[in-house]
């Protein structure tokens, strides 16, 4: 079994939603890119990144952050 971490992004920040409710969210202090690096260091070979702004607004807004995560993953030794 493989466990893959998930990073949810709203407004460029990591969040978690309570029961999927956008009004009931917890915002985390670190940048999504930093969480991705930490997951990578801990051995994650895949990370699911969800742009919740795109889900709600039907417009991709976190492209730069997602691209940085992908680019950093490509340069890392253990990501596929």
Secondary structure, 3 states (H helix, E strand, C coil): CCCCEEEEEECCEEEEEECCEEEEEEECCCCHHHHHHHHHHCCCCCEEEEEHHHHHHCCCCCHHHHHHHHHHHHHCCCCC
